[in-house]
Amino acid sequence: MRTLAAVLVETGRPLVLAELEIPPLKPGQVLVEVGVSGVCHTQLLECDGHRGADPFLPHCLGHEGSGIVREVGPGVAKVAPGDRVVLSWMKGSGADVAGTVYRWEGRAVNAGGITTWSRHAVISENRLTPLPAGVPLREAALLGCAAPTGLGAVLNTARPRPGATLAVFGCGGIGLCAVAGAVIAGCARVIAVDLNQEKLDLARQMGATDAIRADLTEPVAEITRLCAGGVDVAIEATGRPSAMVQALHSVRGQGGTAVVVGNARHGERVEIDPRQLNLGKRLLGTWGGDNSPDHDFPRYAELLAGGRLPLGPLVGRTYRLADINQAVEDLRAGIAVRPLVDLGLG
């Protein structure tokens, strides 16, 4: 069997559409017909070569999506053919299988335990979570990375109390989901910070009570004006070291918590004034929102189906697989908040 996939042949160069030969499934592997895939900044960094040396070229990409199981390898018990599933880089239960090697015109093409920028993909069992009925594949694609990372950074990592104040630095897909998570957590004030007015407008739709244009107003000063002494929690979702420092400075002393979510470019560093920590502030990292997919993903799907997780503002722009390079470029330019690739469009 063959499938069409977007392949990274050389960093800093456009992706190449290639017809790949799919190998027989190994124990613990699942063949999924990908329905919809997301495009995120981590993959953009990989395309641009900003994650360091890439020893696996050429290789497939994509780490969040939704689809339908078409075949299962020996020993797979978590899913069955015909099941609708969420595809995620986050590991849940099931076999943890090493990446697949496809063939393309006599060449080997590498893939990790999950890739989603292809019409069909061989996925490790533990990267799949069954999708409850009633959740469309379009929105479900975001349950693979953007939604759990943003929601989890708030609900699992920071854990604000009801009535807390919270600021989100960066209103891309993950930041907007963090805004939604703050609303779900019962935060009384949710402050969105970004350079882009359109993204701030989307943050308002997701439930933000305040919006700060960081190119027009110094965000830390404005946050401390809105919330005397600083906010209880700040979520950094830009990947910029300067914003990571601002997030720490924006939280209150004696208990304020800053959570760094964004991925910086390879080699970048953060310089911190230790006095900020002496004030009793906490600086935390998070592994994609610290989720347990088998437990948390169904919970997020229930919130989505029940209307408490408004992902609609994130999914306004959809691309064909043939337009994957345009999707990547639009994400880079900030034109699309979270590009979605609909593999059913051809």
C-alpha positions in Angstrom: 0.0 0.0 0.0 1.1 3.5 -0.8 0.2 6.9 0.7 0.8 10.6 0.0 2.9 12.4 2.6 4.7 15.7 3.2 8.4 14.9 3.7 11.1 17.2 5.2 14.1 16.5 2.9 16.2 19.4 4.0 15.7 21.9 6.8 15.0 25.5 5.6 13.6 24.2 2.4 9.9 23.5 1.4 8.4 20.2 2.2 8.1 17.6 -0.6 5.0 15.7 -1.4 6.0 12.1 -1.8 4.3 8.8 -2.4 5.5 6.5 0.3 5.3 2.7 0.5 3.8 1.6 3.8 5.6 -1.4 5.4 3.8 -4.3 7.2 2.7 -3.4 10.7 4.9 -4.5 13.6 3.5 -5.6 16.9 1.9 -2.6 18.7 1.5 -0.5 15.5 -1.7 0.9 14.0 -2.5 2.1 10.5 -4.6 5.2 10.7 -6.3 7.1 7.9 -5.7 10.6 9.0 -8.7 12.9 8.8 -7.4 16.2 10.0 -4.0 17.3 11.2 -2.8 20.4 13.0 0.3 22.5 12.2 2.1 23.9 15.2 5.2 26.0 16.0 7.2 23.0 17.2 6.9 21.5 13.7 7.7 24.9 12.3 11.0 25.0 14.3 11.8 21.6 13.0 11.2 22.6 9.4 13.4 25.7 9.8 16.2 23.8 11.5 15.8 25.6 14.8 15.7 22.5 16.9 19.4 21.7 16.4 21.0 19.1 14.1 18.5 16.8 12.4 20.0 13.3 12.0 16.8 11.7 10.7 16.4 13.4 7.4 14.4 12.8 5.3 11.5 12.3 7.6 7.7 12.8 8.0 6.2 15.4 10.3 3.0 16.2 12.2 2.2 15.3 15.8 -1.5 16.1 16.4 -4.5 15.0 14.5 -7.6 12.9 14.3 -8.5 9.9 12.1 -10.0 6.4 11.7 -8.2 3.2 12.4 -7.9 1.0 9.3 -5.6 -1.9 10.5 -4.0 -3.0 13.7 -0.8 -4.9 14.2 -0.3 -7.9 16.4 -1.0 -7.4 20.1 -3.0 -4.1 19.7 -5.9 -4.1 22.1 -6.6 -0.4 22.7 -8.2 0.3 19.3 -9.9 -1.6 16.5 -10.5 -1.1 12.8 -13.2 1.6 12.3 -12.5 3.4 15.6 -12.3 7.2 15.5 -9.1 8.3 17.3 -7.1 11.3 18.5 -3.5 11.2 17.4 -1.0 12.8 19.8 2.7 13.0 20.5 1.8 12.5 24.2 2.2 9.0 25.3 -0.8 7.1 26.8 -1.3 3.4 27.5 -0.5 0.7 25.0 2.6 -0.4 23.2 5.4 2.1 22.8 6.9 1.3 19.4 9.9 2.7 17.7 9.4 4.8 14.6 8.5 3.5 11.1 10.7 3.6 8.0 8.8 4.1 4.8 10.2 3.7 1.3 10.2 6.4 -1.4 11.8 5.9 -4.8 14.4 3.5 -3.3 15.1 5.9 -0.4 14.3 5.4 3.3 12.0 7.9 4.9 12.0 8.0 8.7 9.0 8.6 11.0 8.6 8.7 14.7 6.0 7.0 16.8 3.5 9.4 15.3 3.3 11.5 12.1 0.1 13.1 10.7 1.0 15.1 7.6 0.0 12.1 5.4 -3.2 10.5 4.2 -2.3 7.3 6.1 0.2 6.9 8.9 1.7 4.0 10.9 1.2 5.1 14.6 2.4 3.6 17.8 -0.5 2.3 19.9 0.3 4.5 22.8 -0.1 7.7 20.7 -3.8 7.0 20.1 -6.8 7.8 22.2 -10.4 6.6 21.2 -12.6 9.6 20.4 -16.1 9.7 21.9 -19.1 10.0 19.6 -20.3 13.4 18.9 -17.0 15.1 18.5 -16.2 16.1 14.9 -12.8 15.1 13.5 -12.1 18.7 12.6 -12.1 20.0 16.2 -10.8 16.6 17.6 -7.5 17.2 15.8 -6.7 19.9 18.3 -7.1 17.5 21.1 -3.8 16.0 20.1 -1.6 18.9 21.1 -3.0 22.5 21.2 -5.9 21.9 23.5 -4.3 19.5 26.0 -1.1 21.6 26.2 -2.9 24.8 26.8 -5.6 23.4 29.0 -3.1 21.2 30.9 -0.7 24.0 31.6 -3.5 25.7 33.5 -5.5 22.7 35.0 -2.7 20.2 35.6 0.5 22.3 36.1 -0.6 25.7 37.5 -3.8 24.6 39.1 -5.3 28.1 39.9 -8.0 28.3 42.5 -11.4 29.6 41.6 -11.3 33.4 41.6 -7.6 33.6 40.8 -6.1 36.0 38.3 -4.2 34.7 35.3 -2.3 36.1 32.3 -1.4 34.3 29.1 1.6 35.5 27.1 1.1 34.5 23.4 -2.4 33.9 21.9 -1.6 31.2 19.3 -3.3 27.9 19.4 -1.8 26.8 22.8 -2.2 30.2 24.4 -5.9 30.5 23.3 -6.5 27.0 24.8 -4.8 28.2 28.0 -7.3 31.1 28.1 -10.1 28.6 27.8 -8.6 26.5 30.6 -8.5 29.6 32.8 -12.2 30.1 32.3 -12.9 26.5 33.0 -10.8 26.7 36.2 -13.0 29.6 37.3 -10.4 32.4 37.1 -12.0 35.8 37.9 -9.6 37.7 35.6 -8.0 36.4 32.5 -5.5 38.7 30.7 -4.4 38.0 27.2 -1.1 39.4 25.9 0.0 39.4 22.3 1.4 41.6 19.5 -1.4 40.7 17.1 -4.8 42.4 17.6 -6.6 39.7 15.7 -5.3 37.1 18.2 -6.3 39.3 21.1 -9.8 39.5 19.6 -9.9 35.7 19.4 -8.8 35.5 23.1 -11.8 37.7 24.0 -14.0 35.1 22.2 -12.3 32.4 24.2 -13.2 34.2 27.5 -10.4 36.7 28.2 -11.5 39.6 30.3 -8.6 41.9 29.3 -6.3 42.2 26.3 -2.9 43.8 26.1 -1.1 44.7 22.9 2.5 44.1 23.9 3.9 46.3 21.1 1.9 49.3 22.4 1.9 48.8 26.1 4.6 47.4 28.5 2.7 44.2 29.5 4.2 43.7 33.0 3.4 47.3 34.0 -0.1 47.0 32.6 -0.7 43.6 34.3 0.4 44.9 37.7 -1.9 47.9 37.2 -4.8 45.7 36.5 -4.0 43.3 39.3 -2.2 45.0 42.2 1.1 43.2 42.9 0.7 40.9 39.9 -1.4 38.0 38.8 -1.6 34.6 40.6 -0.6 32.7 37.5 1.1 33.5 34.2 1.3 31.1 31.2 4.0 31.7 28.6 3.1 30.3 25.2 5.3 32.3 22.8 8.6 30.4 22.9 10.4 33.7 23.3 12.9 34.0 26.2 11.9 37.7 26.7 8.3 36.7 27.2 9.4 34.0 29.7 11.1 36.6 31.8 8.0 38.9 31.5 5.8 36.1 32.7 7.9 35.6 35.8 7.9 39.4 36.5 4.1 39.6 36.1 3.2 37.2 38.9 2.8 38.3 42.5 5.3 37.6 45.2 4.7 34.9 47.9 3.0 32.3 45.8 2.7 33.6 42.2 3.4 30.9 39.6 4.8 31.4 36.0 4.6 28.4 33.7 6.8 28.2 30.6 5.1 26.3 27.8 6.7 27.7 24.6 9.6 26.0 22.8 12.5 28.4 22.3 14.9 28.0 19.3 17.9 25.8 19.8 20.7 27.6 21.6 18.5 30.4 23.1 18.8 31.1 26.8 16.8 32.8 29.5 18.5 35.2 32.0 16.6 35.4 35.3 17.1 37.9 38.1 17.2 35.6 41.2 15.5 38.3 43.2 12.3 37.4 41.4 12.6 33.9 43.0 13.6 35.3 46.4 10.2 37.1 46.3 8.5 33.7 46.6 7.6 33.3 43.0 7.6 29.9 41.3 8.9 29.2 37.8 7.6 26.0 36.4 8.1 24.0 33.2 5.5 21.7 31.7 5.7 18.6 29.5 2.8 19.5 27.1 0.5 20.3 29.9 1.4 17.3 32.0 -1.5 15.3 30.7 -2.4 11.6 31.0 -4.0 11.1 27.6 -6.2 8.2 28.7 -7.7 10.3 31.5 -7.5 13.9 30.3 -8.3 13.6 26.6 -11.8 12.1 27.2 -12.4 14.9 29.7 -11.4 17.6 27.2 -13.6 15.9 24.5 -16.5 16.0 27.0 -15.9 19.7 27.5 -15.8 20.2 23.8 -19.0 18.3 23.2 -20.7 20.1 26.0 -19.8 23.6 24.7 -17.5 24.5 27.5 -14.4 24.3 25.3 -15.0 26.8 22.4 -12.4 25.6 19.9 -14.3 27.2 17.0 -12.1 30.4 16.9 -9.0 28.3 16.3 -10.2 26.4 13.3 -11.1 29.0 10.8 -8.5 28.2 8.2 -8.2 24.8 6.5 -5.7 23.6 3.9 -5.3 20.6 1.6 -2.2 18.4 1.9 -1.0 19.8 -1.4 -0.9 23.2 0.3 1.1 22.1 3.3 3.9 24.6 2.6 1.4 27.4 2.5 0.0 26.3 5.8 3.5 26.3 7.3 4.2 29.8 5.9 0.9 31.2 7.1 1.7 29.9 10.6 5.1 31.5 10.4 3.6 34.8 9.3 0.9 34.8 11.9 -1.9 34.7 9.3 -3.3 31.4 10.7 -3.5 30.8 14.4 -3.6 27.0 14.1 -3.6 25.8 10.5 -5.6 22.6 10.0 -4.8 20.2 7.1 -7.9 18.3 5.9 -6.6 15.1 4.4 -10.0 14.4 2.9 -9.8 17.4 0.6 -7.2 15.7 -1.6 
